[in-house]
Every structure is written in structure tokens, then in C-alpha cells.
Amino acid sequence: MYESEELTEIRRAVRALCEEFPGEYWREKDRERAYPGEFVDALTKAGFLAALIPEEFGGSGLSLDAAAVIMEEIQAAGCNGAAAHAQMYVMNTLLRYGSDEQKQSYLPGIAKGELRLQAFGVSEPTSGTDTLSLRTFAEREGDDYVVNGQKIWTSRAEHSDLMMLLARTTPRDQVEKKTDGLSLFLVNMRDVVGNGMTIKPIRTMMNHSTTEVFFDDMRIPASSLIGEEGKGFRYILSGMNAERILIAAECIGDAKWFIEKATDYAKDRNVFSNPIGKNQGVQFPIARCYAQMRAAELMVHDAARAFDEGGNAGAEANMAKMLASEASWAAADMCVQTHGGFGFAEEYDVERKFREARLYTVAPISTNLILSYLAEHVLGLPRSY
């Protein structure tokens, strides 16, 4: 696949940084379920997390396609970009719909690494992916909003200074369109943690730093509102497309890591006096995963370019996320199978990456919902839910 010299150079720079964080670093973080703050700081210092921030605010002003290359290469190097990826895709919503005052107040600090925008509060225990049914409510009181409710699967909330929060501002039974009545806020968490906001970590099968967040009469200034009141759902859609594309790019990176790891092992591991990679039963699954990865990779970059060109890239973003996550998971399973018993040994890093890869066929959107979207919005079939 042709790639510009700029993107190739970005790959080299990301790979060089990642080499400073070998498998042992990630194994230790995984054992302790600790946040890789040193890695995130290094990404920030190198300017990678400010890739989408315009140069006028101290960022690089790169395209989403370039950001996708950054996230892909992090995963391909055996690292875990989930510790920092939200800053990329949440950033897009702020750039597109935030006020000049909000951009001036926060973007330079984010670009310098003085602020972290890592938390995205959307999902709730009772609504799941039915975002329009969320119950967290923000009521206007003078120059403030008072927020009550709960979010779940809000990853990195304990390690973020700012949160993008979606809340209802008009009761659902009082809106003309079901997509109305939700508003988006940029919350300065430093002012509200312990003062209306409570964060509780959720331990999961992989080290993802996810949490549930409770809002109890949390008071935030009205200036926290992004765009117009009641239009928040529309604003987050473009951010969700960016999220799906960037996570799809991470999945491509994971697939490349699994394929390389399996290929090297199949060349070196000798059984019955021959390398196991000589057997078609071993090499064919690796080759199939490579073909599946390459096809998904093309879709990912097509989606990123469609997003960069403007307009609605919903279909491309959804297809990229589905195909890439399935390619990654297939490669993960193949890699464990190729390694046999050693695939379960911590020191090989395969089992850690295997656990991490499983997430993305479920989150941030399930495969079934992607198929429903394509059936309805691309193929014109009746809505299925």
C-alpha cells in the first residue's frame, strides 16, 4: 500500500518511542492493573497526542489518517494505545463544535501536556448502546448546570483532567425529535472530583483503567456547554466516527503484531526435526490472517480519508471498525494456537495482547449494531430495533 513519506516518518518516530517501553514494562503494568503514565507522558512530550490539535493552539494539525497511523504503530510495537486514544477522538468533537473560548482555554494546555482530556462519559448501566435512553440529567440553575446520574465504562476517568459528558437537558417526553434534548459538556474534573463527582474503578480481564462515575448535584458552569443545548447527540456522532476509525487502526496494529509474532515463532520452533512453519496446518492460518488484516487495513485508511474530506463517514467508519476488530481477533486466536502452550505464558506477551484484543469486537460498538446500521442506512432495509 502506497504511503506518503510524511506517514512513513511518523511510523518511524512512533516505533522509536515505543522501543523504550518493552514487553516487561507492559507486563508489570498489567499485573498491577496500573496506568502507564510514563508511556502517556512520552507520547505527549513527543507531540503525538496533540496530532489533531491545530498548530495555532500548539498541536501538529495532522489529519485523522495520520492519527490512525500513530495509533496503529503503537499497537504493532506491542504497546497499548488504549491508555491515551480517547484524547485523539474526543478532541475532534471539541475542535468541531467547541467555542473559541473553550478552545483557547483548553487546547494549548492539552497540547503541552498540562491537561489530559481522556474521559468520555456516555454509556450508562440502564441504556448501554441505546444512547438516546440515557438518564443522567443536567438542569440549568442560573449560571450553572446541576448534574445528577451515573456513567459506566468511562475509561481513564481517574487519569484525566477533563471529561466530555453527554447528559439530558430536556426530558425525553418533551422533545420533538428523539435525537433532541441531549447536551454535551466539557467538564473540568479538577473542580468536581469529590465535590459532586465520584469515580469508582472497575477491574476487568485486561488493564483498561475503566470506571463508573456518579454525579450527585454536581455543579458546573454554563460555559461548560459545547455548542447549543439539546444538540449534543449530533455533536458526538462525528466524534464516534473518529473513535471507530482510530480504534480500527489500533486493531490493525494488533493484527500485525500477532502475525509477526506467530511468523517468527513458526520459523524458530522446531518439532520432529523441522520448523513448525513448514506445515501447512500452521502456515495457512497465518497467511489467512495476513490477507484478512490487509483487506481491513485498506478499509481503515479509506474511512480515515473519507472523514478528513468532511461529510458523513458513518458507513466507512463502521465497516472499518468491524473488519479490523474481526481481523485482530482472528490473528490473536491464531497466534495463541501457533504458540501452543507458550501462548499462555506471560513472558511471551501473547496472552496479554490476546485479552486486550478481545475488547474491540464488543466496544465501543458491537458488531450487531454495526450490521444493523449498514442494513438500514446503506442497504435501505427496515430498521431492526
VENVENCOR-V346030 format. One record per backbone hydrogen bond with DSSP energy under -1.0 kcal/mol. NH is the residue of the N-H (numbers start at 0). CO is the residue of the C=O. E is the energy in kcal/mol with one decimal. If there is no record, write none. Layout:
BEGIN
<<NH;CO;E> <NH;CO;E>>
END
This chain:
BEGIN
<<7;3;-2.2> <8;4;-2.4> <9;5;-1.9> <10;6;-2.2> <11;7;-2.0> <12;8;-2.3> <13;9;-2.6> <14;10;-2.7> <15;11;-2.3> <16;12;-1.9> <17;13;-2.6> <18;14;-1.7> <19;16;-1.6> <20;17;-2.3> <25;21;-1.3> <26;22;-2.6> <27;23;-2.2> <28;24;-1.9> <29;25;-2.4> <30;26;-2.5> <31;27;-1.9> <33;28;-2.3> <36;34;-2.4> <39;35;-2.2> <40;36;-2.7> <41;37;-2.0> <42;38;-2.4> <43;39;-2.3> <44;40;-2.9> <45;41;-2.0> <46;43;-1.3> <47;42;-1.8> <50;47;-1.3> <56;53;-1.8> <57;54;-1.9> <58;53;-2.0> <59;49;-1.9> <60;52;-2.3> <61;50;-3.6> <66;62;-1.9> <67;63;-2.5> <68;64;-1.6> <69;65;-1.8> <70;66;-2.3> <71;67;-2.6> <72;68;-2.4> <73;69;-1.8> <74;70;-1.6> <75;71;-2.5> <76;72;-1.4> <77;74;-2.0> <78;73;-1.9> <82;79;-1.2> <83;80;-2.3> <84;80;-1.8> <86;83;-1.2> <87;84;-1.2> <88;84;-1.5> <89;85;-3.1> <93;89;-1.5> <94;90;-2.6> <95;91;-2.2> <96;92;-2.4> <97;93;-1.9> <102;98;-2.5> <103;99;-2.7> <104;100;-2.1> <105;101;-2.1> <106;102;-1.8> <109;105;-2.3> <110;106;-2.8> <111;107;-1.9> <113;108;-2.2> <114;108;-1.4> <118;161;-1.2> <120;163;-2.9> <121;119;-1.0> <127;123;-2.4> <129;126;-2.5> <130;128;-1.9> <132;129;-2.3> <133;130;-1.8> <136;147;-2.7> <137;167;-2.9> <138;145;-2.6> <140;143;-3.0> <143;140;-1.7> <144;219;-2.9> <145;138;-2.6> <146;217;-3.2> <147;136;-2.3> <148;214;-2.1> <150;212;-2.8> <151;122;-2.3> <153;210;-2.2> <154;152;-1.4> <155;208;-3.5> <156;153;-1.1> <158;155;-1.7> <159;156;-1.0> <160;115;-2.2> <161;115;-2.0> <162;186;-2.1> <163;118;-2.5> <164;184;-3.0> <165;120;-2.5> <166;182;-2.6> <167;135;-3.3> <168;180;-3.1> <169;180;-1.6> <173;170;-2.1> <174;171;-1.0> <179;176;-1.9> <182;166;-3.5> <184;164;-2.7> <185;223;-2.6> <186;162;-3.3> <188;160;-1.8> <188;186;-1.2> <190;187;-1.6> <192;188;-2.3> <193;196;-3.1> <194;191;-2.8> <196;191;-2.0> <197;213;-2.3> <199;211;-2.8> <201;209;-2.6> <207;205;-1.4> <211;199;-2.6> <212;150;-2.4> <213;197;-2.9> <214;148;-2.8> <215;195;-2.7> <217;146;-2.4> <219;144;-2.6> <221;142;-2.8> <223;220;-2.2> <224;221;-1.7> <225;183;-3.2> <230;227;-1.5> <231;181;-3.0> <234;230;-1.5> <235;231;-2.1> <239;235;-2.7> <240;236;-2.0> <241;237;-2.1> <242;238;-2.3> <243;239;-2.5> <244;240;-2.1> <245;241;-2.5> <246;242;-2.5> <247;243;-2.0> <248;244;-2.0> <249;245;-1.8> <250;246;-2.2> <251;247;-1.9> <252;248;-2.1> <253;249;-2.6> <254;250;-2.7> <255;251;-2.4> <256;252;-2.1> <257;253;-2.8> <258;254;-2.6> <259;255;-2.5> <260;256;-2.6> <261;257;-2.7> <262;258;-2.5> <263;259;-2.5> <264;260;-2.0> <265;261;-2.7> <266;262;-1.5> <267;263;-1.7> <268;264;-3.0> <270;273;-2.7> <273;270;-1.2> <275;268;-2.7> <276;265;-2.6> <277;274;-2.0> <278;275;-1.7> <281;278;-1.5> <282;278;-2.7> <283;279;-2.5> <285;281;-1.1> <286;282;-2.6> <287;283;-2.7> <288;284;-2.1> <289;285;-2.0> <290;286;-2.2> <291;287;-2.4> <292;288;-2.6> <293;289;-2.5> <294;290;-2.0> <295;291;-2.0> <296;292;-2.6> <297;293;-1.8> <298;294;-1.4> <299;295;-2.2> <300;296;-2.0> <301;297;-1.8> <302;298;-2.4> <303;299;-2.3> <304;300;-2.1> <305;301;-2.1> <306;302;-2.3> <307;303;-2.4> <308;304;-1.6> <309;306;-1.5> <316;312;-2.9> <317;313;-2.4> <318;314;-2.5> <319;315;-2.5> <320;316;-2.2> <321;317;-2.4> <322;318;-2.7> <323;319;-2.4> <324;320;-2.2> <325;321;-2.1> <326;322;-2.0> <327;323;-2.5> <328;324;-2.3> <329;325;-2.3> <330;326;-2.1> <331;327;-2.2> <332;328;-2.4> <333;329;-2.3> <334;330;-2.3> <335;331;-2.0> <336;332;-2.2> <337;333;-2.6> <338;334;-1.9> <339;335;-1.2> <341;338;-1.4> <342;339;-1.5> <343;340;-1.8> <344;341;-1.2> <347;344;-1.5> <348;345;-1.8> <352;348;-2.2> <353;349;-2.6> <354;350;-1.9> <355;351;-2.1> <356;352;-2.6> <357;353;-1.4> <360;357;-1.2> <361;358;-1.9> <362;358;-2.6> <366;360;-1.0> <369;365;-1.7> <370;366;-2.5> <371;367;-2.1> <372;368;-2.3> <373;369;-2.5> <374;370;-2.5> <375;371;-2.2> <376;372;-3.0> <377;373;-1.5> <378;373;-2.2> <380;374;-3.0>>
END
